[in-house]
Structures are given as C-alpha cells and as structure tokens.
Amino acid sequence: MTQVPARGHWAADIEAAALETPAYVYSVDEVCRQIRALKAALGTPVIVSFKACPNQDVVSRIPVDCWDGVEVASRGELHMLAGLRSRHLYVNTPALTDTLVRAALGAKATFIVDSPQHLHLIARLRGKRPVLPVMLRLSNRLVNQHDSSAPTLRNDQFGMDIDQAYEAIDVARSLDIDIRGVHLFAGPHTFGRAGRHVVGTMLDLLPRLEQRVGKHLHTINLGGGLEENWYAKGYDFAAYRAELARFPHRIEVIHEFGRAIFAAAGCFAVRVLFSKIVDGQKYAICDGGMSQAFLLAQTENILRKYRAPRVLGRNRAQPNGGEKTVIVGSTCSRDDVIGETHEELNAGDILIFENCGAYFRSYSMNNFLQLGGPSVYVM
Ligand SMILES: Cc1ncc(COP(=O)(O)O)c(C=O)c1O
C-alpha cells in the first residue's frame, strides 16, 4: 500500500510567520518526506529535478542520505548548486553549450547526452579532465513505436531515436567516452498511464543497446512524470515494482522527479487588498497573482478550473451565502484570475494556495509591470 506522507507542522508555522506577500513558502521537511515516500513506493533511488524548485536554500538542506542526486538543465542551475554535497550531479539539456560543458566537467557531473553532437562537444572541451561515463537520452517516441498498447505520448524534441542512439554509441566509442546507461522520460503527468509501457520499452531495448555498446550497461533512468499528490492517485506501486524487477539485477533503475517531490512542499500566499462588486460579481483584488504565480491563472488551459485557496488563520470555513468571489491579481490583464472561492473574503485576509511548490515560482511572466518578485521563505 502506498504510504501517504503525513503533513508536517509547516502549514501551521506559516500562521505564525509575518508574511510579506506575495510569497512562496517551502518546507524542507515536506520535501524530504516526499522523497522518502517515493523511494519506498518505487523501490528505487530518486534524483531531484532542480528545475521544479530552483532554490538552493531548499535543495541544499535536504540531508545527503535522503536523496540520490540532482539533475540540472542549465549553467545557471549548476552555478546555484556550487558546493552542494550530492552523490550524483546530472546535466540534462538538449541546449548544451561550451560554458555549460566546461562547468559540468569542473563539477564532475554526469552528462545525459541528448544527441551525438553532444559527445563531440564534450570531447572537444574535456582537455585532460576525465569524463564520467555518460547516459544516453532516448526519445519518448520509442515508447509508442515499441508498444502499440501504450497511450499516445506527446511528441517532444528531447532525446534520440534509435538510429541516433546507435550513432551516439559508435561516436562515444570512437571518442573513448564510456556509456553508463540510458534515460527515457515519457513527459510530465505520464506516470499513471504510461509508466509500465516505459518499463516495457526499456526492457525491450536494453539487450539491443548493450549489444551495440559491446558491454553491459549499469543504469536506467526512467525520468519523472508523477503527478502532484501522487500518493492519493491510487496507483498500484507493488505492480510497478514487480515490472521493475524484470530488469536484470545488475541494472540500477532510478527515477528523477520534480513535481512529485516539490508540489506539496510549497504554497503561494497573497493578501487581499480590496474586495469589490461589479454588476453583482464579487472580486477580491490581491497584491500578487499571475506575475508571481503564472500557472495559477491557467492561461494555457482550455478549461480553466480555478483553485480555491484557504484563508490564513481561519479554522472554519466562512461561507459567503453561496456567492462566488473571483480572486484576481495585481496586473492589468483580465487573465489575471488566480482562484475562486465561496468563502467570505475581506481586505487584509491572506490567501494560501497549496501545492504550488513545483514549477510555480519560476514559470512566471518576468517582471510584467515591474511588479517585482515574491518573497521566499524556507522553513
Ligand atoms: C529530464 C527531466 N527529468 C525530470 C523532469 C521532472 O519531471 P516531473 O516534474 O514530471 O517529475 C523533467 C521535467 O521537465 C525533465 O525535463
């Protein structure tokens, strides 16, 4: 049975903090609880995908024995993690540059190679420095090509098709770069419907890839893709672990999560400045919105289903007589709607949007109206 991570006391701690809104509040304890629960559910090591919560104060406080590495996708992210003690550092981006390669070599990171050209780039810049055995990133298209029963995955630009993978293996050999394993990430929110198909595809491909490499591979990274609140989705993790057990014992299978680790470990807070009624419709005008938490505005969703925040310090709901209040942010965009509630809202109320710990802070409109960034609290 999936262990549901118990909520810590951090939500209560927020009540005590004098928040300067708009703000994000993160809990390191909650991050650790999520990682430990994921490791128990999957039975594999778990790597943290830094892009989901690019905050050194959060990530550097995760105890070393709790996690199994961190994956970064840019020079900026790598720089933020300078000095971090983590067992493994992975660099994973199709947009590899000279400066990123140099920095990654200096940081003794493992490259997750996205195309054969990456290998030439690494070889050109390595000088006398050793290159750790690399991972080859495979395209998620391989899942649909290999498994006709797999759900249709959204095509993306990441990784290599099988011919490119074979080419990369040959190039690596010619450049004297060792291959540690392969990486296949089906895409965000895919675990529930595609997880076992990804495993099946990798089981199918492994012997062929090993034959081309000419020796056994060591590691298979099955990416991220678990949803926020993953533990409440009713997934059969025992069945998934049984699928993973089909890999030869010598293979180390790992996962690399962002959303599943961080979503529940952070919230976004805004203060109601005014409430007003326009032609019968109630609005709560807040001091932050899409400028600091773009994803709440759901501008990219066809169907917008807005979140209902809780009101800080309110133990019991105060219904608003069935009337809906539209919660809006501080920009002049009519799309700056970040929530809806049927609760009574007053000027000065602080609204807490839960499950905003992953991607929300960085997936933002940058400085629209010079409104500035949110404060950040790490508890
Ligand atoms: C290479 C890679 N690994 C892991 C992740 C994390 O994905 P998720 O947040 O779905 O766990 C991402 C997200 O984009 C990614 O690009």
The ligand as an ORCA input file, in Angstrom:
! r2SCAN-3c Opt
* xyz 0 1
  C      14.780     15.490    -17.975
  C      13.729     15.713    -16.969
  N      13.703     14.913    -15.887
  C      12.779     15.097    -14.925
  C      11.830     16.102    -15.014
  C      10.843     16.257    -13.900
  O       9.583     15.941    -14.341
  P       8.356     15.882    -13.311
  O       8.234     17.217    -12.697
  O       7.220     15.484    -14.159
  O       8.700     14.845    -12.295
  C      11.814     16.929    -16.134
  C      10.793     17.972    -16.269
  O      10.622     18.631    -17.240
  C      12.797     16.737    -17.137
  O      12.838     17.516    -18.226
*
